[in-house]
Amino acid sequence: MSDTLRPTDSQRPQPVQPLLARIKRRSFFMYAGATAGATALALAGCSKDETTPSSAATNVSFGTGDASVLNYAYALEQLEAAFYAKVAALTTSPLLAAEVPYFAKLATHEAIHRDFLRTAINRDFGGTIIPDLTPKFDSIDFTKRVKAATDTKLGILDAAKAFEDLGVAAYNGAAKLFKGSVYLGIAGQIVSVEARHAAYVRDLITPGSFATNEGTDVLGFDRQLTPTAVFAIAQTFVEQKLDASTIGQ
């Protein structure tokens, strides 16, 4: 498939196994054992071989159609990648020694998700990608593992739980917004990893709590959130104003 293909919503490309393989190979060499490099890439939001618009705009619009849903996921992955990269780059970490290498793996996963979505959008919907987002993590205390009762800021585990739970709910709610089915398989592969992350982090905070029904309904299904509801939460962690009004239209 040509990298210059620009399909309509009624003629979606067949995904993206070649694209996915290319991202996996590149990401392995980019991120494996290179947390400092991952930090720089996550905070910059782009790699050297692809072009992403400037983040100078204060309002971020996500467009319409499948491109808007992918951009929506890309925005969340930008924030998660930046958060985990910052955790991985801490010279003195409040995490337990056994947790540090696992958080480095989470950083790698989120950076790969971010890079995959950026590449897919640039390939299939050129000119529609959102700008790099500027993370705003002043509500997180990176010197604390968990928030104490008297603290006003989130600890690292609290923030990770918030990001992962939000990501799962966002992907679940976004599935029905795709016009075609091509990207559903990839979204399912990503959201299942986010759910693994969520269970792991939740269990670190309270052992055994990975199986609680917090975040699920009475039938045991993970919750779904609309883009508007997701951005009401995510807006705390980003400088730009996120406009969800056209996502999925």
LUMMI-32953 format. One record per residue: x, y, z of N, C-alpha, C, O in turn; residue in three letters. Coordinates in steps of 0.2 Angstrom, whole numbers, padded with zeros to 4 digits, always signed. Example, Ala and Ser with C-alpha at 12.3 -4.5 7.8 and 13.67 -1.06 7.14 Angstrom:
! residues 2
+0066-0028+0039+0062-0022+0039+0066-0016+0039+0071-0017+0042Ala+0064-0011+0035+0068-0005+0036+0064+0000+0039+0067+0006+0040Ser
! end
This chain:
! residues 249
+0004-0006+0000+0000+0000+0000+0004+0006+0000+0009+0007+0004Met+0003+0011-0004+0007+0017-0004+0006+0021+0002+0000+0022+0004Ser+0011+0024+0004+0011+0029+0010+0007+0035+0008+0005+0039+0013Asp+0006+0036+0002+0002+0043+0000-0005+0041-0001-0009+0046-0003Thr-0008+0035+0000-0015+0034-0001-0019+0038+0004-0017+0038+0010Leu-0024+0041+0002-0028+0045+0006-0036+0043+0005-0039+0046+0001Arg-0038+0038+0009-0044+0035+0007-0050+0039+0010-0049+0043+0015Pro-0056+0038+0007-0062+0041+0010-0064+0037+0016-0062+0031+0017Thr-0070+0039+0020-0072+0035+0025-0076+0029+0023-0076+0024+0026Asp-0078+0029+0016-0082+0023+0014-0077+0018+0011-0079+0013+0009Ser-0070+0020+0010-0065+0016+0007-0059+0016+0012-0054+0018+0010Gln-0060+0013+0017-0054+0013+0022-0049+0008+0020-0050+0003+0017Arg-0043+0009+0021-0037+0005+0020-0038-0002+0024-0040-0001+0030Pro-0035-0007+0022-0034-0013+0026-0029-0012+0031-0023-0010+0029Gln-0029-0013+0037-0024-0011+0042-0019-0015+0042-0019-0021+0039Pro-0017-0013+0043-0011-0010+0044-0006-0014+0047-0002-0012+0051Val-0006-0021+0045-0001-0025+0047+0006-0023+0045+0011-0023+0049Gln+0007-0021+0039+0014-0019+0037+0016-0012+0041+0021-0012+0044Pro+0011-0008+0042+0012-0002+0046+0014-0004+0053+0018-0001+0057Leu+0010-0008+0056+0011-0010+0063+0018-0014+0064+0021-0013+0069Leu+0019-0018+0059+0026-0021+0060+0032-0016+0059+0037-0017+0063Ala+0031-0011+0055+0036-0006+0055+0037-0002+0061+0042+0000+0063Arg+0031+0000+0064+0031+0003+0071+0034-0001+0076+0038+0001+0080Ile+0032-0007+0076+0035-0012+0081+0043-0012+0081+0046-0012+0086Lys+0045-0013+0074+0052-0014+0074+0056-0008+0075+0061-0008+0079Arg+0053-0002+0073+0057+0004+0074+0056+0006+0082+0061+0008+0085Arg+0051+0005+0085+0050+0007+0092+0054+0002+0096+0057+0005+0101Ser+0055-0004+0095+0060-0008+0099+0067-0005+0099+0069-0004+0105Phe+0069-0003+0094+0076+0000+0094+0076+0007+0097+0081+0009+0100Phe+0070+0011+0096+0070+0017+0099+0070+0017+0106+0073+0022+0109Met+0066+0013+0109+0064+0013+0116+0067+0008+0121+0068+0009+0127Tyr+0069+0002+0118+0072-0003+0122+0078-0001+0126+0083+0001+0123Ala+0078+0000+0133+0084+0002+0136+0086+0009+0136+0092+0011+0137Gly+0081+0013+0133+0083+0020+0132+0078+0025+0135+0075+0028+0131Ala+0078+0025+0141+0072+0029+0144+0074+0036+0143+0069+0040+0143Thr+0080+0039+0143+0081+0046+0142+0078+0048+0135+0075+0053+0134Ala+0080+0043+0130+0077+0045+0123+0070+0045+0123+0067+0049+0119Gly+0067+0040+0127+0059+0040+0127+0057+0046+0130+0051+0048+0128Ala+0060+0049+0135+0057+0055+0138+0057+0060+0133+0052+0064+0133Thr+0063+0061+0130+0063+0067+0125+0058+0066+0119+0055+0071+0117Ala+0057+0060+0117+0052+0059+0112+0045+0060+0114+0041+0063+0111Leu+0044+0058+0120+0037+0058+0123+0035+0065+0124+0030+0068+0122Ala+0040+0069+0126+0038+0076+0128+0038+0080+0121+0035+0085+0121Leu+0042+0078+0117+0042+0082+0110+0036+0080+0106+0033+0084+0102Ala+0034+0074+0107+0028+0071+0103+0029+0069+0096+0024+0068+0093Gly+0035+0069+0094+0036+0067+0087+0043+0064+0086+0048+0065+0090Cys+0044+0060+0081+0050+0057+0079+0053+0061+0073+0050+0065+0070Ser+0059+0059+0072+0063+0063+0067+0061+0062+0060+0061+0067+0055Lys+0057+0056+0058+0056+0055+0051+0049+0056+0050+0046+0055+0044Asp+0045+0060+0054+0038+0062+0053+0037+0069+0055+0041+0071+0060Glu+0032+0072+0052+0031+0079+0054+0024+0080+0057+0019+0077+0055Thr+0025+0083+0063+0019+0085+0067+0018+0092+0067+0023+0096+0068Thr+0012+0095+0067+0011+0102+0067+0013+0105+0074+0014+0101+0079Pro+0014+0112+0074+0017+0115+0080+0011+0115+0085+0005+0115+0083Ser+0013+0115+0092+0008+0116+0097+0006+0123+0099+0004+0124+0104Ser+0008+0128+0095+0007+0135+0096-0001+0136+0098-0002+0141+0102Ala-0005+0133+0094-0012+0134+0095-0015+0133+0102-0013+0128+0105Ala-0019+0137+0104-0022+0136+0111-0028+0132+0111-0030+0129+0116Thr-0031+0131+0105-0037+0127+0105-0036+0121+0100-0033+0122+0095Asn-0037+0115+0102-0036+0109+0098-0042+0106+0095-0047+0104+0099Val-0043+0106+0089-0049+0103+0086-0047+0097+0082-0042+0096+0080Ser-0052+0092+0083-0050+0085+0081-0053+0083+0074-0052+0077+0072Phe-0056+0087+0071-0059+0086+0064-0065+0081+0065-0068+0081+0070Gly-0066+0077+0059-0072+0073+0059-0070+0066+0056-0064+0065+0054Thr-0075+0061+0056-0074+0055+0053-0069+0051+0057-0067+0052+0063Gly-0066+0046+0054-0061+0041+0057-0055+0045+0059-0052+0043+0064Asp-0053+0050+0056-0047+0054+0057-0048+0057+0064-0043+0057+0068Ala-0054+0059+0066-0055+0063+0072-0054+0058+0078-0052+0059+0083Ser-0057+0051+0077-0057+0046+0082-0049+0044+0083-0047+0043+0089Val-0046+0044+0078-0038+0042+0079-0035+0048+0082-0030+0046+0087Leu-0036+0054+0080-0033+0060+0084-0035+0060+0091-0031+0062+0095Asn-0041+0058+0093-0043+0058+0100-0039+0053+0104-0036+0054+0109Tyr-0038+0047+0101-0034+0042+0104-0027+0044+0105-0023+0043+0110Ala-0024+0047+0099-0018+0050+0099-0016+0055+0104-0011+0055+0107Tyr-0021+0059+0106-0021+0064+0111-0019+0061+0118-0015+0063+0122Ala-0024+0056+0119-0023+0053+0126-0016+0049+0126-0013+0049+0132Leu-0014+0046+0121-0008+0042+0121-0002+0047+0122+0003+0045+0125Glu-0002+0053+0119+0003+0058+0120+0004+0059+0127+0009+0060+0130Gln-0002+0060+0131-0002+0062+0138+0001+0056+0142+0005+0057+0147Leu-0001+0050+0141+0001+0044+0144+0009+0043+0143+0012+0042+0148Glu+0011+0044+0137+0018+0043+0135+0022+0048+0139+0027+0046+0141Ala+0020+0054+0139+0024+0060+0142+0024+0058+0150+0029+0059+0153Ala+0019+0056+0153+0018+0055+0160+0023+0049+0162+0027+0050+0166Phe+0023+0043+0158+0027+0038+0160+0034+0039+0158+0039+0036+0162Tyr+0036+0043+0153+0042+0044+0152+0046+0049+0157+0051+0048+0159Ala+0042+0053+0160+0044+0057+0165+0045+0053+0171+0050+0054+0175Lys+0041+0048+0173+0042+0044+0178+0049+0040+0177+0053+0039+0182Val+0049+0037+0171+0055+0033+0170+0062+0037+0170+0067+0034+0171Ala+0061+0043+0169+0067+0047+0169+0069+0050+0176+0074+0054+0176Ala+0065+0049+0181+0067+0052+0187+0074+0049+0190+0075+0043+0190Leu+0078+0053+0192+0084+0051+0195+0084+0048+0202+0087+0043+0204Thr+0079+0050+0206+0077+0047+0212+0069+0046+0212+0065+0051+0212Thr+0068+0040+0212+0061+0038+0211+0058+0035+0218+0061+0032+0222Ser+0052+0038+0219+0048+0035+0225+0045+0028+0224+0043+0025+0229Pro+0046+0026+0218+0043+0019+0217+0047+0014+0221+0053+0015+0222Leu+0044+0008+0222+0048+0003+0225+0053+0000+0220+0052+0001+0214Leu+0059-0003+0222+0064-0005+0217+0061-0010+0212+0063-0010+0206Ala+0057-0014+0214+0054-0019+0209+0049-0016+0204+0048-0019+0199Ala+0046-0010+0206+0042-0007+0202+0045-0003+0196+0042-0002+0191Glu+0051-0001+0197+0054+0004+0192+0055+0001+0185+0053+0004+0180Val+0057-0006+0185+0058-0008+0178+0051-0009+0175+0050-0009+0168Pro+0046-0011+0178+0039-0012+0175+0036-0005+0173+0033-0005+0168Tyr+0038+0000+0177+0035+0007+0174+0039+0009+0168+0037+0013+0164Phe+0046+0007+0167+0049+0008+0161+0046+0004+0155+0046+0007+0150Ala+0043-0002+0156+0040-0005+0151+0033-0002+0149+0031-0001+0144Lys+0030+0001+0154+0024+0005+0153+0025+0011+0149+0022+0013+0144Leu+0031+0014+0150+0033+0020+0146+0034+0018+0139+0032+0021+0134Ala+0037+0012+0138+0038+0009+0131+0032+0008+0128+0031+0010+0122Thr+0027+0005+0131+0021+0003+0128+0017+0009+0125+0015+0010+0120His+0017+0014+0130+0013+0020+0128+0017+0024+0123+0013+0027+0118Glu+0023+0024+0123+0027+0028+0117+0026+0024+0110+0025+0028+0105Ala+0025+0018+0110+0024+0014+0104+0016+0015+0102+0015+0017+0096Ile+0012+0016+0107+0005+0017+0105+0005+0024+0102+0001+0025+0097His+0008+0029+0105+0008+0036+0102+0011+0036+0095+0008+0039+0091Arg+0017+0033+0094+0020+0033+0088+0016+0029+0082+0016+0032+0077Asp+0013+0024+0084+0009+0020+0079+0003+0025+0077+0002+0025+0071Phe-0001+0028+0082-0006+0032+0080-0004+0038+0076-0008+0040+0071Leu+0001+0041+0077+0004+0047+0073+0005+0044+0066+0004+0048+0061Arg+0009+0039+0066+0010+0036+0059+0004+0034+0055+0004+0036+0049Thr-0001+0031+0058-0007+0029+0055-0011+0035+0052-0013+0036+0046Ala-0011+0041+0056-0014+0047+0054-0011+0050+0049-0014+0052+0044Ile-0004+0051+0049+0000+0054+0044-0001+0050+0037-0001+0053+0032Asn-0001+0044+0038-0001+0039+0032-0008+0040+0028-0009+0041+0022Arg-0014+0039+0032-0020+0038+0030-0024+0044+0029-0029+0045+0026Asp-0023+0049+0033-0026+0056+0034-0022+0062+0034-0022+0066+0038Phe-0017+0062+0029-0012+0067+0029-0015+0074+0030-0020+0076+0026Gly-0012+0078+0034-0014+0085+0035-0019+0086+0040-0021+0092+0041Gly-0021+0081+0043-0027+0081+0048-0024+0080+0056-0028+0081+0060Thr-0018+0078+0056-0016+0077+0063-0016+0083+0068-0014+0088+0066Ile-0018+0081+0074-0018+0087+0079-0011+0089+0081-0006+0085+0080Ile-0010+0095+0084-0003+0097+0086-0001+0093+0092-0004+0089+0095Pro+0006+0094+0093+0009+0091+0099+0005+0094+0105+0005+0100+0105Asp+0004+0090+0110+0001+0093+0116+0006+0095+0121+0011+0091+0121Leu+0005+0100+0125+0009+0102+0130+0007+0099+0137+0002+0102+0139Thr+0010+0094+0140+0008+0091+0146+0008+0096+0152+0012+0101+0152Pro+0003+0096+0156+0003+0100+0162+0002+0095+0168-0004+0093+0170Lys+0008+0094+0171+0007+0089+0177+0008+0092+0184+0011+0089+0188Phe+0006+0098+0184+0007+0101+0191+0003+0099+0196+0003+0101+0202Asp-0002+0095+0194-0007+0091+0199-0004+0085+0202-0007+0081+0206Ser+0002+0083+0199+0005+0077+0201+0012+0078+0205+0016+0082+0203Ile+0013+0075+0211+0019+0075+0214+0023+0069+0213+0022+0064+0215Asp+0028+0070+0209+0033+0065+0206+0038+0063+0212+0042+0058+0211Phe+0037+0066+0218+0041+0063+0223+0038+0058+0228+0040+0056+0233Thr+0031+0057+0226+0027+0053+0231+0025+0047+0227+0023+0047+0221Lys+0025+0041+0230+0022+0035+0227+0015+0035+0226+0012+0034+0221Arg+0012+0037+0232+0004+0037+0232+0003+0043+0236+0007+0046+0240Val-0003+0046+0235-0005+0052+0239-0007+0050+0246-0011+0045+0247Lys-0005+0054+0250-0007+0054+0257-0014+0057+0258-0016+0061+0254Ala-0017+0056+0264-0024+0059+0265-0023+0066+0265-0028+0069+0263Ala-0018+0069+0267-0017+0076+0268-0014+0080+0262-0014+0086+0262Thr-0012+0076+0257-0009+0079+0251-0015+0081+0246-0020+0079+0246Asp-0013+0087+0243-0017+0090+0238-0016+0087+0231-0020+0088+0226Thr-0010+0084+0230-0008+0082+0223-0008+0074+0223-0007+0071+0228Lys-0009+0072+0217-0008+0065+0216-0001+0062+0216+0003+0065+0214Leu-0001+0056+0219+0006+0052+0219+0006+0049+0212+0002+0049+0208Gly+0012+0046+0210+0013+0043+0204+0008+0037+0203+0006+0037+0197Ile+0007+0033+0207+0002+0028+0206-0005+0030+0206-0008+0027+0202Leu-0006+0035+0209-0013+0038+0209-0014+0041+0202-0019+0040+0198Asp-0009+0044+0199-0010+0047+0192-0010+0042+0187-0014+0042+0182Ala-0006+0037+0188-0006+0031+0183-0012+0028+0183-0015+0026+0178Ala-0015+0027+0189-0022+0024+0189-0027+0028+0185-0031+0026+0182Lys-0027+0035+0187-0031+0039+0183-0031+0039+0176-0036+0039+0172Ala-0024+0039+0173-0023+0039+0166-0026+0032+0163-0029+0032+0158Phe-0024+0027+0166-0026+0020+0163-0033+0019+0163-0036+0017+0159Glu-0037+0021+0169-0044+0020+0169-0047+0024+0164-0052+0022+0161Asp-0045+0031+0163-0047+0035+0158-0046+0032+0151-0051+0033+0147Leu-0040+0030+0150-0039+0027+0143-0044+0021+0141-0046+0021+0136Gly-0045+0017+0146-0049+0011+0145-0056+0014+0143-0059+0011+0138Val-0059+0018+0147-0066+0021+0146-0066+0024+0140-0071+0024+0136Ala-0061+0028+0138-0061+0032+0132-0061+0027+0126-0065+0029+0121Ala-0057+0022+0125-0057+0018+0120-0063+0014+0119-0066+0013+0114Tyr-0066+0012+0125-0072+0008+0125-0078+0013+0122-0082+0011+0118Asn-0078+0019+0124-0083+0024+0121-0082+0026+0114-0087+0028+0111Gly-0076+0026+0112-0074+0028+0105-0075+0023+0100-0076+0024+0094Ala-0076+0016+0102-0076+0011+0097-0082+0012+0092-0082+0011+0086Ala-0088+0014+0095-0094+0015+0091-0094+0021+0086-0098+0022+0082Lys-0089+0026+0087-0088+0032+0083-0084+0031+0076-0085+0035+0072Leu-0081+0025+0076-0078+0024+0069-0083+0022+0064-0088+0019+0065Phe-0082+0025+0058-0086+0025+0052-0085+0018+0049-0090+0015+0047Lys-0079+0015+0049-0078+0009+0046-0075+0004+0052-0074+0007+0057Gly-0074-0002+0050-0071-0007+0055-0064-0008+0055-0061-0011+0059Ser-0060-0005+0050-0053-0006+0049-0049-0005+0056-0045-0009+0057Val-0050+0001+0059-0046+0003+0065-0049-0001+0071-0045+0000+0077Tyr-0054-0004+0071-0057-0007+0077-0052-0012+0080-0051-0013+0086Leu-0049-0016+0076-0045-0022+0078-0039-0019+0082-0037-0021+0087Gly-0036-0013+0079-0030-0010+0082-0032-0007+0089-0029-0007+0094Ile-0038-0004+0089-0040+0000+0095-0041-0006+0100-0040-0004+0106Ala-0044-0012+0098-0045-0017+0103-0038-0019+0106-0038-0021+0112Gly-0033-0020+0102-0027-0022+0104-0024-0017+0109-0020-0019+0113Gln-0025-0011+0108-0022-0005+0112-0026-0005+0119-0023-0005+0124Ile-0033-0005+0118-0037-0005+0125-0035-0011+0129-0036-0010+0135Val-0034-0017+0126-0033-0022+0131-0026-0022+0134-0026-0024+0140Ser-0021-0018+0131-0015-0017+0135-0016-0012+0140-0014-0012+0146Val-0020-0007+0139-0022-0002+0144-0025-0005+0150-0024-0003+0155Glu-0030-0010+0148-0033-0013+0154-0028-0017+0158-0029-0017+0164Ala-0023-0020+0155-0018-0023+0159-0014-0019+0163-0013-0020+0169Arg-0012-0013+0160-0009-0008+0164-0013-0006+0170-0011-0005+0176His-0020-0004+0169-0024-0002+0174-0025-0007+0180-0024-0005+0186Ala-0025-0014+0178-0025-0019+0183-0019-0019+0187-0019-0020+0193Ala-0013-0019+0184-0007-0019+0187-0006-0013+0192-0004-0014+0198Tyr-0008-0007+0190-0007-0001+0194-0012-0001+0200-0010+0000+0206Val-0018-0003+0199-0023-0004+0204-0020-0009+0210-0021-0007+0215Arg-0017-0014+0207-0015-0019+0212-0009-0017+0216-0008-0019+0222Asp-0005-0012+0213+0001-0009+0217-0002-0005+0223+0001-0005+0228Leu-0007-0001+0221-0010+0003+0226-0013-0001+0232-0012+0001+0238Ile-0018-0006+0230-0021-0010+0235-0021-0017+0232-0025-0019+0228Thr-0017-0021+0235-0016-0028+0233-0023-0032+0233-0027-0031+0237Pro-0024-0035+0227-0031-0038+0226-0036-0034+0223-0041-0037+0221Gly-0035-0028+0222-0040-0023+0220-0041-0023+0212-0046-0020+0210Ser-0037-0027+0209-0037-0027+0201-0044-0030+0199-0046-0029+0194Phe-0047-0034+0204-0053-0037+0202-0060-0034+0205-0065-0037+0204Ala-0059-0028+0208-0065-0025+0210-0069-0022+0205-0066-0021+0199Thr-0075-0020+0206-0079-0017+0201-0079-0010+0201-0084-0007+0197Asn-0074-0006+0203-0073+0001+0202-0072+0002+0195-0067-0001+0192Glu-0076+0006+0192-0075+0008+0185-0079+0003+0180-0079+0004+0174Gly-0082-0002+0183-0087-0006+0179-0094-0005+0181-0095-0002+0186Thr-0098-0008+0177-0105-0007+0179-0107-0014+0183-0103-0018+0184Asp-0114-0014+0184-0116-0020+0189-0116-0026+0185-0116-0032+0188Val-0115-0026+0178-0114-0033+0175-0107-0035+0174-0106-0040+0171Leu-0102-0030+0176-0095-0032+0176-0092-0030+0169-0087-0032+0167Gly-0095-0025+0166-0093-0022+0160-0089-0016+0161-0091-0012+0165Phe-0083-0015+0158-0079-0009+0159-0084-0003+0156-0088-0003+0152Asp-0083+0003+0160-0087+0009+0158-0085+0011+0151-0079+0010+0149Arg-0089+0015+0148-0088+0019+0142-0089+0026+0144-0093+0028+0147Gln-0084+0030+0141-0085+0038+0142-0085+0041+0135-0081+0039+0130Leu-0089+0046+0134-0089+0050+0128-0083+0054+0128-0080+0056+0133Thr-0081+0057+0122-0075+0061+0121-0076+0067+0126-0071+0070+0129Pro-0082+0070+0126-0083+0076+0130-0082+0074+0138-0078+0078+0141Thr-0084+0069+0140-0083+0067+0147-0075+0065+0148-0073+0067+0154Ala-0072+0062+0143-0065+0061+0144-0061+0067+0144-0056+0068+0149Val-0062+0072+0140-0058+0078+0140-0060+0082+0146-0056+0086+0148Phe-0066+0082+0149-0067+0085+0156-0062+0083+0161-0060+0087+0165Ala-0060+0077+0160-0054+0074+0165-0047+0076+0163-0043+0078+0166Ile-0046+0074+0156-0040+0075+0153-0037+0082+0153-0031+0083+0153Ala-0042+0087+0153-0040+0094+0152-0036+0096+0157-0032+0101+0157Gln-0036+0093+0163-0032+0095+0169-0025+0094+0167-0020+0097+0170Thr-0023+0089+0163-0016+0087+0162-0013+0090+0155-0008+0088+0153Phe-0017+0095+0152-0014+0098+0146-0015+0105+0145-0020+0107+0148Val-0010+0109+0142-0011+0116+0142-0016+0118+0137-0020+0123+0139Glu-0016+0115+0131-0021+0117+0126-0028+0116+0128-0029+0111+0132Gln-0033+0119+0125-0040+0118+0126-0042+0113+0121-0041+0113+0115Lys-0045+0107+0123-0047+0101+0119-0054+0102+0117-0058+0102+0122Leu-0056+0102+0111-0062+0103+0108-0065+0096+0106-0063+0094+0100Asp-0070+0093+0109-0072+0086+0107-0078+0087+0103-0081+0081+0102Ala-0080+0092+0101-0087+0093+0098-0088+0090+0092-0094+0088+0090Ser-0083+0089+0088-0084+0086+0081-0081+0078+0081-0081+0075+0075Thr-0079+0076+0086-0076+0069+0086-0081+0064+0084-0086+0063+0087Ile-0079+0060+0079-0084+0055+0077-0090+0057+0072-0094+0053+0070Gly-0090+0063+0070-0095+0066+0066-0093+0065+0059-0097+0067+0054Gln
! end
